[in-house]
C-alpha cells in the first residue's frame, strides 16, 4: 500500500458516517414476570425516544417459566441497530409459573438522528422466537442546550 492509499483511508476514517462514532452501545434491562391475562394482544414493541437514549418495552414469551433475560445492542448490517433479547434458564429455585416477562430496555450510545431498529427475541435453546423491524426509524435527540 502506498502513501496516497494510506492517506485516503485516513481521511475516510475522519469523515462523519465513514467510521464508527466511538460511542459505547449499551442496553440496560429490567424485567418482571406477568400472568398470561396481562399480555397485550398487540405484540409490537413500545418505543420512546429520548435524549441520547431509546426506551423499548415489550413482552417476551419464553418456552417455559423460570427464565432470565439478557439484552445486547449492536450495529445491524443495514445501517441500523439490533436489540437482541436472549432467554437464559434461571439457576436455583423458582416459583414462577408464567413464561411471560415484561421488559424495559433502555438503549444508550446511539448517535443523534433517526435509525432503523430491529428487535429479536431468542429462546434459551438459541432459536429465534420473534423478530420485529420497527416500521418507523427511532429518533435519538440531543440534550437541550
C-alpha positions in Angstrom: 0.0 0.0 0.0 1.5 3.4 -1.0 1.3 6.7 0.9 -1.6 8.0 -1.2 -3.8 5.0 -0.4 -2.9 5.2 3.3 -3.8 8.9 3.3 -7.1 8.3 1.6 -8.0 5.6 4.2 -7.1 8.0 7.0 -9.3 10.8 5.5 -12.3 8.4 5.2 -12.0 7.4 8.8 -12.2 11.1 9.8 -15.3 11.8 7.7 -18.5 11.5 9.7 -20.5 8.5 8.8 -17.5 6.7 7.4 -16.2 5.5 10.7 -17.7 4.2 13.9 -18.8 7.1 16.1 -16.9 5.6 19.0 -20.0 5.7 21.2 -20.3 2.7 23.5 -23.6 0.9 22.8 -25.4 -0.5 25.9 -28.8 -1.8 26.9 -29.9 -1.6 30.5 -32.6 -4.2 31.0 -35.3 -4.6 33.7 -37.9 -7.4 33.8 -40.9 -8.6 35.6 -42.9 -11.8 35.3 -46.5 -11.2 34.3 -49.5 -13.5 34.1 -51.0 -14.5 30.7 -54.0 -12.3 31.3 -51.7 -9.3 31.3 -50.2 -10.0 27.9 -51.3 -7.4 25.4 -52.9 -8.7 22.2 -50.6 -6.4 20.2 -47.1 -7.9 20.4 -45.3 -4.8 18.9 -42.7 -3.1 21.0 -43.5 0.2 22.5 -40.7 2.7 21.8 -40.0 6.1 23.3 -37.3 8.5 22.0 -35.2 10.4 24.5 -32.1 12.4 25.0 -29.3 10.1 23.7 -31.4 7.0 24.6 -34.3 5.0 23.4 -36.6 3.0 25.7 -38.2 -0.2 24.3 -41.0 -2.0 26.2 -42.3 -5.4 25.2 -43.4 -8.8 26.4 -41.1 -11.7 25.9 -42.8 -15.1 26.0 -40.3 -17.8 26.8 -40.7 -21.6 26.2 -41.4 -22.2 29.9 -41.2 -20.4 33.2 -38.1 -19.6 35.3 -36.1 -17.6 32.7 -33.9 -14.6 33.0 -33.3 -12.2 30.1 -30.1 -10.7 28.7 -30.0 -7.7 26.3 -27.4 -6.9 23.7 -27.4 -3.8 21.4 -25.2 -3.9 18.3 -24.9 -2.3 14.9 -27.1 -4.0 12.3 -25.9 -4.9 8.8 -28.5 -2.4 7.4 -27.0 0.8 8.9 -29.4 0.4 11.8 -29.3 -1.2 15.2 -30.2 -4.6 16.6 -31.6 -5.2 20.0 -31.2 -8.9 20.9 -33.1 -10.2 23.9 -32.0 -13.6 25.0 -33.6 -16.0 27.4 -31.5 -17.9 29.9 -32.5 -20.7 32.2 -32.6 -19.4 35.7 -30.4 -21.2 38.2 -31.6 -22.1 41.6 -35.2 -22.5 43.0 -38.0 -20.9 41.1 -41.7 -20.4 41.9 -42.7 -18.6 38.7 -45.5 -20.2 36.8 -45.7 -17.8 33.9 -43.4 -17.8 30.8 -44.3 -14.1 30.1 -41.7 -11.5 31.0 -42.4 -7.8 30.5 -39.1 -6.0 29.9 -37.9 -2.4 29.6 -34.6 -1.9 27.7 -33.0 1.5 27.8 -30.7 1.8 24.8 -27.8 4.2 25.2 -24.8 5.2 23.0 -26.8 5.7 19.8 -25.8 8.9 17.8 -28.2 11.7 17.2 -30.6 11.2 14.3 -33.1 8.6 13.1 -32.1 4.9 13.0 -33.8 1.7 11.9 -34.2 -0.7 14.8 -34.7 -4.5 14.8 -35.8 -6.3 17.9 -35.1 -10.1 18.1 -36.2 -12.5 20.9 -34.1 -15.6 21.2 -35.0 -18.6 23.3 -32.8 -20.4 25.8 -32.1 -23.0 23.1 -30.7 -20.4 20.7 -33.7 -20.3 18.3 -35.3 -17.1 17.2 -38.8 -16.8 18.8 -39.8 -13.4 17.4 -38.4 -10.7 15.2 -39.7 -7.2 14.7 -38.4 -4.5 12.4 -39.9 -1.2 13.5 -42.0 0.4 10.8 -40.5 3.9 11.5 -36.9 4.7 12.4 -36.3 5.6 16.1 -35.3 9.2 16.8 -32.3 10.0 19.1 -32.3 13.6 20.2 -29.5 15.7 21.7 -29.9 17.2 25.2 -31.4 20.8 25.1 -28.8 23.5 25.1 
